[in-house]
Amino acid sequence: MEHTDQENTEQIVGKVEIPPVTGVYAEPWSFKKLFGLLAVFGPAAIVASVSIGAGETIVVVSTGAWAGYGLLWLVLLSCVVKGIFVTYFLGRYTAVSGEHIGHRLVRLPGPRGWFLIAIIALEMIGAPLAWVPISKPCGDLFHFILRDILPTSISEPIWENIITSAFVALALIFGLMLSFEKLEKQQIIICGILVGGTIVGTLMVRPDFGKAVTGSLNFGHLPDATDWAPSDAVKNPLLTMATAFAYVGGSVMGYVVYANWIGLHRWGLTGHEKISAIQRYAFTQDTIDYLPEDPAQANQLRKIIAPLRWDVGIGAIVLFIVTGAFMLSGAAVLYPLQTEFKGWSLLTEQAHVWGNIHASLVWVYYICIIAALWGTLQALPEIYARVMQEFFQAIWPNREWDYGRIRRRVCLYIFIATMILVWLNVKFDILTQIAGFILANFAIALMMVAALYLNFKLPALYRTRLPMLVGGLISAAILICFAVISGWGLITKFLG
């Protein structure tokens, strides 16, 4: 019976015919077409809004507070490497082949699915470490806002942990209730709030844009630590730099899931009428032999993946604007005041500073921060479950993997593990440095190498053009370098 199904699938697939270019993509250039192309922004909005978590609102701001404009190049470099190349290469494979990336990577040499299991393990080990630096400063911020109405019989640290626990629980509960469609719409709104709010806030603090441009282009420059710089930045400057690079952008699963969302939007070949048969056939083959060898057809496929290019481009711009604005704020406002960040009052201290400039800035700040961090936490259950379902299905195709069940179990694990770290009061620096290495520098470097591998699994006609390939190779090298710096920095910190 299985042999018959395989024969039927092969007969249905054959050499697929690339769908024609339709809709706004087939129209000549005009303002109408431009707005139509901008309207495709969706999956990358979730990637961008999830990325804008503790890294942008805390790590980047505190870096600007002691380094001034000197590390803006890190923001630009990370946005280009991760926001463009990692996202594009992973999404492009699915858009061109129609196949889930997990269904191809499961075939890597070695035990079946070892790479997929490694990515899941890295994310699940690092996720609780990343949730605490996002949620605990929120607990401190809410305590600061509500301090006049809360009973004083309970100490401030206990209140902060209670509020943090409630914030995490609510984010997980609401995350369980969101469908992908609702999540996408919500994150687009959050991106709008973030871009608008950060632009307004940045203009009001009047940064030195000349120094900002210089700092953005001065690649590789590591400014001297100031007198008020965190002690860890003085003792471990390279680890501090690598951690800042890691936290610009989200964790590895945020990039992996992007390829899955391409399929939900039916971009590229995933919109083919026979896509289910194509995916079944591709899952059984070592080579991708169903794409037509006609250059005209290959060129047509490049045209129908235009939504991917626009989505990735807009997402990278949003990430850079918001992240850059937070670092500019730290450089323009907190650096002259020699602001030190201690304990978990990272967001609260920023609120004090904004209030000293202008009262209205405090609420601009509150809205942006809460929207960013709430959006991050609420979207993560969808990301974890979506990737795990795809990977588990690739490794064990004969078993049933229910998306809802996976999401509920992941949420329970995240809540328990995060609560342990919250109530143990593990230090912020330790959490961010370990999480940055595991979830971003190391895991994303692995995934970028895998993305290049996927590109070369495509027939030659369908691979990326030379400029993008060179950019991808350089990006992989940069990610590997930061992974080495981050890993070695942790080793020397804890053992040296």
Contacts in CASP RR format, 6 or more apart in sequence:
PFRMAT RR
TARGET T0000
AUTHOR 0000-0000-0000
METHOD contacts of the structure
MODEL  1
MEHTDQENTEQIVGKVEIPPVTGVYAEPWSFKKLFGLLAVFGPAAIVASV
SIGAGETIVVVSTGAWAGYGLLWLVLLSCVVKGIFVTYFLGRYTAVSGEH
IGHRLVRLPGPRGWFLIAIIALEMIGAPLAWVPISKPCGDLFHFILRDIL
PTSISEPIWENIITSAFVALALIFGLMLSFEKLEKQQIIICGILVGGTIV
GTLMVRPDFGKAVTGSLNFGHLPDATDWAPSDAVKNPLLTMATAFAYVGG
SVMGYVVYANWIGLHRWGLTGHEKISAIQRYAFTQDTIDYLPEDPAQANQ
LRKIIAPLRWDVGIGAIVLFIVTGAFMLSGAAVLYPLQTEFKGWSLLTEQ
AHVWGNIHASLVWVYYICIIAALWGTLQALPEIYARVMQEFFQAIWPNRE
WDYGRIRRRVCLYIFIATMILVWLNVKFDILTQIAGFILANFAIALMMVA
ALYLNFKLPALYRTRLPMLVGGLISAAILICFAVISGWGLITKFLG
6 284 0 8 1.000
9 277 0 8 1.000
9 280 0 8 1.000
9 281 0 8 1.000
9 284 0 8 1.000
10 281 0 8 1.000
12 274 0 8 1.000
12 277 0 8 1.000
12 281 0 8 1.000
13 274 0 8 1.000
13 277 0 8 1.000
13 278 0 8 1.000
13 281 0 8 1.000
13 290 0 8 1.000
14 290 0 8 1.000
15 290 0 8 1.000
15 291 0 8 1.000
15 292 0 8 1.000
15 293 0 8 1.000
16 269 0 8 1.000
16 272 0 8 1.000
16 274 0 8 1.000
16 278 0 8 1.000
16 290 0 8 1.000
16 291 0 8 1.000
16 292 0 8 1.000
17 292 0 8 1.000
17 297 0 8 1.000
18 269 0 8 1.000
18 292 0 8 1.000
18 297 0 8 1.000
18 298 0 8 1.000
18 300 0 8 1.000
18 301 0 8 1.000
18 304 0 8 1.000
19 268 0 8 1.000
19 269 0 8 1.000
19 271 0 8 1.000
19 272 0 8 1.000
19 273 0 8 1.000
19 304 0 8 1.000
20 26 0 8 1.000
20 300 0 8 1.000
20 304 0 8 1.000
21 300 0 8 1.000
21 303 0 8 1.000
21 304 0 8 1.000
24 32 0 8 1.000
24 33 0 8 1.000
24 36 0 8 1.000
24 37 0 8 1.000
25 37 0 8 1.000
25 303 0 8 1.000
25 304 0 8 1.000
25 306 0 8 1.000
25 307 0 8 1.000
27 33 0 8 1.000
37 306 0 8 1.000
37 307 0 8 1.000
37 310 0 8 1.000
38 310 0 8 1.000
38 314 0 8 1.000
40 307 0 8 1.000
40 310 0 8 1.000
40 311 0 8 1.000
41 188 0 8 1.000
41 310 0 8 1.000
41 311 0 8 1.000
41 314 0 8 1.000
41 315 0 8 1.000
42 184 0 8 1.000
42 187 0 8 1.000
42 188 0 8 1.000
42 265 0 8 1.000
42 311 0 8 1.000
43 184 0 8 1.000
43 258 0 8 1.000
43 261 0 8 1.000
43 262 0 8 1.000
43 264 0 8 1.000
43 265 0 8 1.000
43 311 0 8 1.000
44 87 0 8 1.000
44 258 0 8 1.000
44 311 0 8 1.000
44 312 0 8 1.000
44 313 0 8 1.000
44 314 0 8 1.000
44 315 0 8 1.000
44 316 0 8 1.000
44 318 0 8 1.000
45 184 0 8 1.000
45 187 0 8 1.000
45 188 0 8 1.000
45 191 0 8 1.000
45 314 0 8 1.000
45 315 0 8 1.000
45 318 0 8 1.000
46 183 0 8 1.000
46 184 0 8 1.000
46 187 0 8 1.000
46 261 0 8 1.000
46 379 0 8 1.000
46 383 0 8 1.000
47 83 0 8 1.000
47 87 0 8 1.000
47 250 0 8 1.000
47 254 0 8 1.000
47 255 0 8 1.000
47 257 0 8 1.000
47 258 0 8 1.000
47 315 0 8 1.000
48 187 0 8 1.000
48 191 0 8 1.000
48 315 0 8 1.000
48 316 0 8 1.000
48 318 0 8 1.000
48 319 0 8 1.000
48 322 0 8 1.000
49 187 0 8 1.000
49 190 0 8 1.000
49 191 0 8 1.000
49 194 0 8 1.000
49 372 0 8 1.000
49 375 0 8 1.000
49 376 0 8 1.000
49 379 0 8 1.000
50 187 0 8 1.000
50 250 0 8 1.000
50 254 0 8 1.000
50 375 0 8 1.000
50 376 0 8 1.000
50 379 0 8 1.000
50 380 0 8 1.000
50 383 0 8 1.000
51 83 0 8 1.000
51 248 0 8 1.000
51 249 0 8 1.000
51 250 0 8 1.000
51 254 0 8 1.000
51 319 0 8 1.000
51 376 0 8 1.000
52 194 0 8 1.000
52 249 0 8 1.000
52 319 0 8 1.000
52 322 0 8 1.000
52 323 0 8 1.000
52 372 0 8 1.000
52 376 0 8 1.000
53 134 0 8 1.000
53 247 0 8 1.000
53 250 0 8 1.000
53 372 0 8 1.000
53 373 0 8 1.000
53 376 0 8 1.000
54 130 0 8 1.000
54 133 0 8 1.000
54 134 0 8 1.000
54 137 0 8 1.000
54 247 0 8 1.000
54 373 0 8 1.000
54 432 0 8 1.000
55 244 0 8 1.000
55 247 0 8 1.000
55 248 0 8 1.000
55 249 0 8 1.000
55 323 0 8 1.000
55 432 0 8 1.000
56 247 0 8 1.000
56 248 0 8 1.000
56 249 0 8 1.000
56 322 0 8 1.000
56 323 0 8 1.000
56 326 0 8 1.000
56 372 0 8 1.000
57 137 0 8 1.000
57 326 0 8 1.000
57 347 0 8 1.000
57 369 0 8 1.000
57 372 0 8 1.000
57 373 0 8 1.000
58 133 0 8 1.000
58 137 0 8 1.000
58 341 0 8 1.000
58 346 0 8 1.000
58 347 0 8 1.000
59 243 0 8 1.000
59 244 0 8 1.000
59 247 0 8 1.000
59 432 0 8 1.000
60 75 0 8 1.000
60 244 0 8 1.000
60 247 0 8 1.000
60 248 0 8 1.000
60 323 0 8 1.000
60 324 0 8 1.000
60 326 0 8 1.000
60 327 0 8 1.000
61 326 0 8 1.000
61 327 0 8 1.000
61 329 0 8 1.000
61 330 0 8 1.000
61 334 0 8 1.000
61 346 0 8 1.000
61 350 0 8 1.000
62 230 0 8 1.000
62 330 0 8 1.000
62 334 0 8 1.000
62 341 0 8 1.000
62 346 0 8 1.000
63 71 0 8 1.000
63 74 0 8 1.000
63 240 0 8 1.000
63 244 0 8 1.000
63 327 0 8 1.000
64 70 0 8 1.000
64 71 0 8 1.000
64 327 0 8 1.000
64 330 0 8 1.000
64 331 0 8 1.000
64 334 0 8 1.000
64 335 0 8 1.000
65 228 0 8 1.000
65 330 0 8 1.000
65 331 0 8 1.000
65 334 0 8 1.000
65 335 0 8 1.000
65 339 0 8 1.000
65 340 0 8 1.000
65 341 0 8 1.000
66 225 0 8 1.000
66 226 0 8 1.000
66 228 0 8 1.000
66 229 0 8 1.000
66 230 0 8 1.000
66 233 0 8 1.000
66 335 0 8 1.000
67 223 0 8 1.000
67 226 0 8 1.000
67 229 0 8 1.000
67 331 0 8 1.000
67 335 0 8 1.000
68 223 0 8 1.000
68 330 0 8 1.000
68 331 0 8 1.000
68 335 0 8 1.000
69 207 0 8 1.000
69 208 0 8 1.000
69 211 0 8 1.000
69 212 0 8 1.000
69 214 0 8 1.000
69 215 0 8 1.000
69 327 0 8 1.000
69 328 0 8 1.000
69 331 0 8 1.000
70 215 0 8 1.000
70 218 0 8 1.000
70 221 0 8 1.000
70 223 0 8 1.000
70 331 0 8 1.000
71 215 0 8 1.000
71 222 0 8 1.000
71 223 0 8 1.000
71 241 0 8 1.000
71 244 0 8 1.000
71 327 0 8 1.000
72 212 0 8 1.000
72 215 0 8 1.000
72 216 0 8 1.000
72 324 0 8 1.000
72 327 0 8 1.000
72 328 0 8 1.000
72 331 0 8 1.000
73 215 0 8 1.000
73 216 0 8 1.000
73 217 0 8 1.000
73 218 0 8 1.000
73 219 0 8 1.000
73 220 0 8 1.000
73 221 0 8 1.000
74 241 0 8 1.000
74 244 0 8 1.000
74 245 0 8 1.000
74 248 0 8 1.000
75 216 0 8 1.000
75 248 0 8 1.000
75 320 0 8 1.000
75 323 0 8 1.000
75 324 0 8 1.000
75 327 0 8 1.000
76 216 0 8 1.000
76 217 0 8 1.000
76 320 0 8 1.000
77 219 0 8 1.000
77 245 0 8 1.000
77 478 0 8 1.000
78 245 0 8 1.000
78 248 0 8 1.000
78 249 0 8 1.000
78 323 0 8 1.000
79 248 0 8 1.000
79 249 0 8 1.000
79 316 0 8 1.000
79 319 0 8 1.000
79 320 0 8 1.000
79 323 0 8 1.000
80 316 0 8 1.000
80 475 0 8 1.000
81 475 0 8 1.000
81 478 0 8 1.000
81 479 0 8 1.000
82 248 0 8 1.000
82 249 0 8 1.000
82 250 0 8 1.000
82 255 0 8 1.000
82 444 0 8 1.000
82 475 0 8 1.000
82 479 0 8 1.000
83 249 0 8 1.000
83 312 0 8 1.000
83 315 0 8 1.000
83 316 0 8 1.000
83 319 0 8 1.000
84 312 0 8 1.000
84 313 0 8 1.000
84 316 0 8 1.000
85 448 0 8 1.000
85 468 0 8 1.000
85 471 0 8 1.000
85 472 0 8 1.000
85 475 0 8 1.000
86 255 0 8 1.000
86 444 0 8 1.000
86 447 0 8 1.000
86 448 0 8 1.000
86 451 0 8 1.000
86 475 0 8 1.000
86 479 0 8 1.000
87 255 0 8 1.000
87 258 0 8 1.000
87 312 0 8 1.000
87 316 0 8 1.000
88 308 0 8 1.000
88 309 0 8 1.000
88 312 0 8 1.000
88 468 0 8 1.000
89 448 0 8 1.000
89 451 0 8 1.000
89 452 0 8 1.000
89 454 0 8 1.000
89 455 0 8 1.000
89 464 0 8 1.000
89 472 0 8 1.000
90 101 0 8 1.000
90 255 0 8 1.000
90 256 0 8 1.000
90 258 0 8 1.000
90 259 0 8 1.000
90 447 0 8 1.000
90 451 0 8 1.000
90 454 0 8 1.000
91 101 0 8 1.000
91 258 0 8 1.000
91 259 0 8 1.000
91 262 0 8 1.000
91 308 0 8 1.000
91 312 0 8 1.000
92 305 0 8 1.000
92 308 0 8 1.000
92 455 0 8 1.000
92 464 0 8 1.000
93 99 0 8 1.000
93 101 0 8 1.000
93 104 0 8 1.000
93 259 0 8 1.000
93 451 0 8 1.000
93 454 0 8 1.000
93 455 0 8 1.000
93 457 0 8 1.000
93 458 0 8 1.000
94 100 0 8 1.000
94 101 0 8 1.000
94 259 0 8 1.000
94 260 0 8 1.000
94 262 0 8 1.000
94 263 0 8 1.000
94 270 0 8 1.000
95 262 0 8 1.000
95 263 0 8 1.000
95 267 0 8 1.000
95 268 0 8 1.000
95 269 0 8 1.000
95 270 0 8 1.000
95 305 0 8 1.000
95 308 0 8 1.000
96 268 0 8 1.000
96 269 0 8 1.000
96 291 0 8 1.000
96 301 0 8 1.000
96 305 0 8 1.000
96 458 0 8 1.000
96 462 0 8 1.000
97 104 0 8 1.000
97 269 0 8 1.000
97 282 0 8 1.000
97 288 0 8 1.000
97 291 0 8 1.000
97 458 0 8 1.000
97 462 0 8 1.000
98 263 0 8 1.000
98 268 0 8 1.000
98 269 0 8 1.000
98 270 0 8 1.000
98 272 0 8 1.000
98 275 0 8 1.000
98 278 0 8 1.000
98 279 0 8 1.000
98 282 0 8 1.000
99 278 0 8 1.000
99 279 0 8 1.000
99 282 0 8 1.000
99 283 0 8 1.000
99 288 0 8 1.000
100 259 0 8 1.000
100 260 0 8 1.000
100 279 0 8 1.000
100 390 0 8 1.000
100 394 0 8 1.000
101 256 0 8 1.000
101 259 0 8 1.000
101 450 0 8 1.000
101 454 0 8 1.000
102 116 0 8 1.000
102 390 0 8 1.000
102 391 0 8 1.000
102 394 0 8 1.000
103 279 0 8 1.000
103 282 0 8 1.000
103 283 0 8 1.000
103 390 0 8 1.000
103 394 0 8 1.000
104 282 0 8 1.000
104 454 0 8 1.000
104 457 0 8 1.000
105 113 0 8 1.000
105 115 0 8 1.000
105 116 0 8 1.000
105 394 0 8 1.000
105 450 0 8 1.000
105 453 0 8 1.000
105 454 0 8 1.000
106 112 0 8 1.000
106 113 0 8 1.000
106 115 0 8 1.000
106 116 0 8 1.000
106 391 0 8 1.000
106 394 0 8 1.000
106 395 0 8 1.000
107 286 0 8 1.000
108 114 0 8 1.000
108 115 0 8 1.000
108 450 0 8 1.000
108 453 0 8 1.000
112 395 0 8 1.000
113 391 0 8 1.000
113 394 0 8 1.000
113 395 0 8 1.000
115 446 0 8 1.000
115 450 0 8 1.000
116 391 0 8 1.000
116 394 0 8 1.000
116 395 0 8 1.000
117 391 0 8 1.000
117 395 0 8 1.000
118 446 0 8 1.000
119 252 0 8 1.000
119 253 0 8 1.000
119 256 0 8 1.000
119 387 0 8 1.000
119 391 0 8 1.000
119 443 0 8 1.000
119 446 0 8 1.000
119 447 0 8 1.000
120 387 0 8 1.000
120 388 0 8 1.000
120 391 0 8 1.000
122 252 0 8 1.000
122 438 0 8 1.000
122 439 0 8 1.000
122 442 0 8 1.000
122 443 0 8 1.000
123 251 0 8 1.000
123 252 0 8 1.000
123 253 0 8 1.000
123 384 0 8 1.000
123 387 0 8 1.000
123 439 0 8 1.000
123 443 0 8 1.000
124 384 0 8 1.000
124 410 0 8 1.000
124 413 0 8 1.000
125 438 0 8 1.000
126 251 0 8 1.000
126 434 0 8 1.000
126 435 0 8 1.000
126 438 0 8 1.000
126 439 0 8 1.000
127 251 0 8 1.000
127 380 0 8 1.000
127 384 0 8 1.000
127 414 0 8 1.000
127 417 0 8 1.000
127 439 0 8 1.000
128 414 0 8 1.000
128 417 0 8 1.000
128 418 0 8 1.000
128 420 0 8 1.000
128 421 0 8 1.000
129 421 0 8 1.000
129 431 0 8 1.000
129 434 0 8 1.000
129 435 0 8 1.000
129 438 0 8 1.000
129 439 0 8 1.000
130 251 0 8 1.000
130 431 0 8 1.000
130 435 0 8 1.000
130 436 0 8 1.000
130 439 0 8 1.000
131 168 0 8 1.000
131 377 0 8 1.000
131 380 0 8 1.000
131 414 0 8 1.000
131 418 0 8 1.000
131 421 0 8 1.000
132 418 0 8 1.000
132 421 0 8 1.000
132 422 0 8 1.000
132 426 0 8 1.000
132 431 0 8 1.000
133 428 0 8 1.000
133 431 0 8 1.000
133 432 0 8 1.000
133 435 0 8 1.000
134 373 0 8 1.000
134 376 0 8 1.000
134 377 0 8 1.000
135 164 0 8 1.000
135 167 0 8 1.000
135 168 0 8 1.000
135 171 0 8 1.000
135 373 0 8 1.000
135 377 0 8 1.000
135 418 0 8 1.000
135 422 0 8 1.000
136 160 0 8 1.000
136 161 0 8 1.000
136 164 0 8 1.000
136 344 0 8 1.000
136 422 0 8 1.000
136 428 0 8 1.000
137 344 0 8 1.000
137 345 0 8 1.000
137 346 0 8 1.000
137 347 0 8 1.000
137 348 0 8 1.000
138 163 0 8 1.000
138 164 0 8 1.000
138 167 0 8 1.000
138 347 0 8 1.000
138 369 0 8 1.000
138 370 0 8 1.000
138 373 0 8 1.000
139 160 0 8 1.000
139 163 0 8 1.000
139 164 0 8 1.000
139 167 0 8 1.000
139 344 0 8 1.000
140 160 0 8 1.000
140 344 0 8 1.000
140 345 0 8 1.000
140 346 0 8 1.000
140 347 0 8 1.000
140 348 0 8 1.000
141 347 0 8 1.000
141 348 0 8 1.000
141 351 0 8 1.000
141 366 0 8 1.000
141 369 0 8 1.000
141 370 0 8 1.000
142 163 0 8 1.000
142 167 0 8 1.000
143 150 0 8 1.000
143 156 0 8 1.000
143 159 0 8 1.000
143 160 0 8 1.000
143 163 0 8 1.000
144 345 0 8 1.000
144 348 0 8 1.000
144 351 0 8 1.000
145 366 0 8 1.000
146 163 0 8 1.000
150 159 0 8 1.000
154 162 0 8 1.000
157 425 0 8 1.000
160 344 0 8 1.000
161 422 0 8 1.000
161 423 0 8 1.000
161 425 0 8 1.000
164 422 0 8 1.000
165 419 0 8 1.000
165 422 0 8 1.000
167 377 0 8 1.000
168 377 0 8 1.000
168 414 0 8 1.000
168 415 0 8 1.000
168 418 0 8 1.000
168 419 0 8 1.000
168 422 0 8 1.000
169 415 0 8 1.000
171 374 0 8 1.000
171 375 0 8 1.000
171 377 0 8 1.000
171 378 0 8 1.000
172 377 0 8 1.000
172 381 0 8 1.000
172 411 0 8 1.000
172 414 0 8 1.000
172 415 0 8 1.000
174 378 0 8 1.000
175 183 0 8 1.000
175 378 0 8 1.000
175 379 0 8 1.000
175 381 0 8 1.000
175 382 0 8 1.000
175 411 0 8 1.000
176 381 0 8 1.000
176 407 0 8 1.000
176 408 0 8 1.000
176 411 0 8 1.000
178 186 0 8 1.000
178 378 0 8 1.000
178 382 0 8 1.000
180 261 0 8 1.000
180 264 0 8 1.000
180 382 0 8 1.000
180 386 0 8 1.000
183 378 0 8 1.000
183 379 0 8 1.000
183 382 0 8 1.000
186 375 0 8 1.000
186 378 0 8 1.000
187 375 0 8 1.000
187 379 0 8 1.000
190 371 0 8 1.000
190 372 0 8 1.000
190 375 0 8 1.000
191 315 0 8 1.000
191 318 0 8 1.000
193 367 0 8 1.000
193 368 0 8 1.000
193 371 0 8 1.000
194 318 0 8 1.000
194 322 0 8 1.000
194 368 0 8 1.000
194 371 0 8 1.000
194 372 0 8 1.000
195 318 0 8 1.000
195 321 0 8 1.000
195 322 0 8 1.000
197 364 0 8 1.000
197 367 0 8 1.000
197 368 0 8 1.000
198 321 0 8 1.000
198 322 0 8 1.000
198 325 0 8 1.000
198 326 0 8 1.000
198 329 0 8 1.000
198 368 0 8 1.000
199 321 0 8 1.000
199 325 0 8 1.000
200 364 0 8 1.000
201 325 0 8 1.000
201 329 0 8 1.000
201 361 0 8 1.000
201 364 0 8 1.000
201 365 0 8 1.000
202 325 0 8 1.000
202 328 0 8 1.000
202 329 0 8 1.000
202 332 0 8 1.000
204 357 0 8 1.000
204 358 0 8 1.000
204 361 0 8 1.000
205 328 0 8 1.000
205 329 0 8 1.000
205 332 0 8 1.000
205 333 0 8 1.000
205 357 0 8 1.000
205 361 0 8 1.000
206 332 0 8 1.000
207 328 0 8 1.000
207 329 0 8 1.000
207 331 0 8 1.000
207 332 0 8 1.000
208 332 0 8 1.000
211 331 0 8 1.000
212 328 0 8 1.000
212 331 0 8 1.000
215 221 0 8 1.000
222 237 0 8 1.000
222 238 0 8 1.000
222 241 0 8 1.000
225 233 0 8 1.000
225 234 0 8 1.000
225 237 0 8 1.000
226 335 0 8 1.000
226 338 0 8 1.000
227 338 0 8 1.000
228 338 0 8 1.000
228 339 0 8 1.000
228 340 0 8 1.000
230 240 0 8 1.000
230 340 0 8 1.000
230 341 0 8 1.000
230 429 0 8 1.000
232 239 0 8 1.000
232 240 0 8 1.000
232 429 0 8 1.000
233 240 0 8 1.000
235 493 0 8 1.000
236 489 0 8 1.000
236 492 0 8 1.000
236 493 0 8 1.000
238 485 0 8 1.000
238 489 0 8 1.000
239 433 0 8 1.000
239 485 0 8 1.000
239 486 0 8 1.000
239 487 0 8 1.000
239 489 0 8 1.000
239 490 0 8 1.000
239 492 0 8 1.000
239 493 0 8 1.000
241 485 0 8 1.000
242 437 0 8 1.000
242 441 0 8 1.000
242 482 0 8 1.000
242 485 0 8 1.000
242 486 0 8 1.000
242 487 0 8 1.000
242 489 0 8 1.000
243 432 0 8 1.000
243 433 0 8 1.000
243 436 0 8 1.000
243 437 0 8 1.000
243 486 0 8 1.000
245 440 0 8 1.000
245 441 0 8 1.000
245 482 0 8 1.000
246 436 0 8 1.000
246 437 0 8 1.000
246 439 0 8 1.000
246 440 0 8 1.000
246 441 0 8 1.000
246 482 0 8 1.000
246 486 0 8 1.000
247 432 0 8 1.000
247 436 0 8 1.000
247 440 0 8 1.000
248 319 0 8 1.000
248 323 0 8 1.000
249 319 0 8 1.000
249 323 0 8 1.000
249 440 0 8 1.000
250 439 0 8 1.000
250 440 0 8 1.000
251 439 0 8 1.000
251 440 0 8 1.000
251 443 0 8 1.000
251 444 0 8 1.000
252 439 0 8 1.000
252 440 0 8 1.000
252 443 0 8 1.000
252 444 0 8 1.000
252 446 0 8 1.000
252 447 0 8 1.000
253 383 0 8 1.000
253 384 0 8 1.000
253 387 0 8 1.000
254 383 0 8 1.000
254 387 0 8 1.000
255 444 0 8 1.000
255 447 0 8 1.000
256 387 0 8 1.000
256 447 0 8 1.000
257 382 0 8 1.000
257 383 0 8 1.000
257 386 0 8 1.000
257 387 0 8 1.000
260 386 0 8 1.000
260 387 0 8 1.000
260 390 0 8 1.000
261 386 0 8 1.000
262 268 0 8 1.000
262 270 0 8 1.000
262 308 0 8 1.000
263 270 0 8 1.000
263 271 0 8 1.000
265 307 0 8 1.000
266 275 0 8 1.000
267 304 0 8 1.000
267 305 0 8 1.000
267 307 0 8 1.000
267 308 0 8 1.000
268 301 0 8 1.000
268 304 0 8 1.000
268 305 0 8 1.000
268 307 0 8 1.000
268 308 0 8 1.000
269 275 0 8 1.000
269 278 0 8 1.000
269 301 0 8 1.000
269 304 0 8 1.000
272 278 0 8 1.000
278 290 0 8 1.000
281 290 0 8 1.000
282 288 0 8 1.000
282 290 0 8 1.000
283 394 0 8 1.000
283 397 0 8 1.000
287 457 0 8 1.000
288 457 0 8 1.000
288 458 0 8 1.000
288 459 0 8 1.000
289 459 0 8 1.000
291 297 0 8 1.000
291 298 0 8 1.000
291 301 0 8 1.000
291 458 0 8 1.000
291 459 0 8 1.000
291 461 0 8 1.000
291 462 0 8 1.000
292 298 0 8 1.000
293 459 0 8 1.000
293 461 0 8 1.000
295 461 0 8 1.000
298 461 0 8 1.000
298 462 0 8 1.000
301 462 0 8 1.000
322 372 0 8 1.000
330 339 0 8 1.000
333 353 0 8 1.000
333 354 0 8 1.000
333 357 0 8 1.000
334 350 0 8 1.000
334 353 0 8 1.000
337 353 0 8 1.000
339 349 0 8 1.000
339 353 0 8 1.000
341 349 0 8 1.000
343 427 0 8 1.000
343 428 0 8 1.000
344 428 0 8 1.000
346 428 0 8 1.000
347 369 0 8 1.000
350 365 0 8 1.000
350 369 0 8 1.000
351 362 0 8 1.000
351 365 0 8 1.000
351 366 0 8 1.000
354 361 0 8 1.000
354 362 0 8 1.000
354 364 0 8 1.000
354 365 0 8 1.000
355 361 0 8 1.000
355 362 0 8 1.000
380 414 0 8 1.000
381 407 0 8 1.000
381 410 0 8 1.000
381 411 0 8 1.000
381 414 0 8 1.000
382 407 0 8 1.000
384 406 0 8 1.000
384 407 0 8 1.000
384 410 0 8 1.000
384 414 0 8 1.000
385 403 0 8 1.000
385 404 0 8 1.000
385 406 0 8 1.000
385 407 0 8 1.000
385 410 0 8 1.000
386 403 0 8 1.000
388 401 0 8 1.000
388 406 0 8 1.000
388 410 0 8 1.000
389 401 0 8 1.000
389 402 0 8 1.000
389 403 0 8 1.000
389 406 0 8 1.000
392 399 0 8 1.000
392 401 0 8 1.000
392 406 0 8 1.000
393 401 0 8 1.000
421 431 0 8 1.000
433 486 0 8 1.000
433 490 0 8 1.000
433 493 0 8 1.000
434 490 0 8 1.000
436 486 0 8 1.000
437 483 0 8 1.000
437 486 0 8 1.000
437 487 0 8 1.000
437 490 0 8 1.000
441 479 0 8 1.000
441 482 0 8 1.000
441 483 0 8 1.000
441 485 0 8 1.000
441 486 0 8 1.000
441 487 0 8 1.000
442 483 0 8 1.000
442 486 0 8 1.000
442 487 0 8 1.000
444 479 0 8 1.000
445 476 0 8 1.000
445 479 0 8 1.000
445 480 0 8 1.000
445 482 0 8 1.000
445 483 0 8 1.000
448 472 0 8 1.000
448 475 0 8 1.000
448 476 0 8 1.000
448 479 0 8 1.000
449 476 0 8 1.000
449 480 0 8 1.000
452 472 0 8 1.000
452 473 0 8 1.000
452 476 0 8 1.000
455 463 0 8 1.000
455 464 0 8 1.000
455 469 0 8 1.000
456 463 0 8 1.000
463 469 0 8 1.000
END
